[in-house]
Amino acid sequence: MRQKVVRLTLVGGVVLLALLLLLAVFGGGPDSQGQKGAVPVKRVMPSAGTVTRLTVPPQYTTDRGWEIIGSSPEVAVSHATGRLAYLERLDGNRYRLRTVDTATGGLGWQGQAWRPPDPVHYPRLATVTAGGRQYFVTWSYGKVGDGMTPASTFVSLDVYDVTDGARQRVEVPWSGAPSVSTSGPEIVISDGKANSTLVDPVTGMVSELSADELRYPKGCPACKQLTEVYGQTEAGLLVGGAREFWVRGGWFSRNVAPKGVDRGSGVVTSVGGDRVLARWALAKKAKRAATHELWTVHDATTGKALVSVECHRPAIKPGRYPQAVLSPSGDHLIAGNLAFDLEAGRGHCFEAADGSAHLTLATVTDDGIAYGAENARDAAEALSGVGLPVAVDLANWTVGQLSRNARLPGLEATGVGVFRWTDRQERTRLLGYPRTD
């Protein structure tokens, strides 16, 4: 059943854009309007001089750039436009989405302020692509109530057109902690199991999908065990069971398994853009079947196996697999201690001879440089300064040590690395440093 969700709000248009430009030029904004607690924004154009200088990898220069003071912990980026989105916190526990041009530091459009459901916290932020357009999505989960009746819980989403900030509000009743995927083209809200709700970012239409509508592949009893909705691809909803995975109404992992594996052993570990990272058990007769597994990047639309690499089996399976991260062009992919050059068709597992892995990768750029840290448990730790920072050249898989206090770029867009740090006043700062070349 599809239904149009109420509270559909459109903002944007020529008049609003003109007002935003005037506000940006003359310094207008939350602070100039007398709103207490508004986030200060410091903008420095590349030609205007220096910004706060952090210790960063030598691929970037700190002689010029831009800086935002008081950003949200999460940001989202549109590589198609070079626009980055972040949230600023206002008084009264309200939030506003703002944008910046990563190439110049120029401030772009900003959304209207809103208050998320209780408990109040920074909403999550992501990018989704649908219908040939990109959208920034903010979402939060909580409850509302008037004190007279039991409070209802729901997922609140605000969807913004990347180009002009036109906004839609969608509220989906939900019980229990949600899992939200924006792999596209629809936003998928899941209970972490087999039930899900799909939100079309273009129209705001909502579709509910129950477990009995997942079109389980024939002859796959493991598909109905520990069933989980992972997200969506251009071909349909991506679903997996205890073993094996499939696209609803599309391809089945058993039919696209890479060579040399047990065809019934595939498990989805992560989805990044139009790529799926899966773990496979080697065929029983394989020489290293008892000690190694095969990790494969699949095309999300067709299921085709693109690149594979073997890694030691972990002594203890992780409770959560590392998230796959694509370079802006999609030519490189990293996840934990795995790295893939998709254009060259090569992969590498960074591990010692005994199978121990001490390297975690967090960011990868179009020039084939990945950044991460040794002795960091995950990408979040590496980006926050835990461990020994490194730069990895994916052309030859060499690991180069960086300064011990070097900050790593959280992302790169338009040749500008975006770095995050927290100052002494506990404010999150974003800094954009261009590449040295």
Disulfide bonds with the S-S distance in Angstrom:
Cys220-Cys223 1.98
Cys311-Cys349 1.67
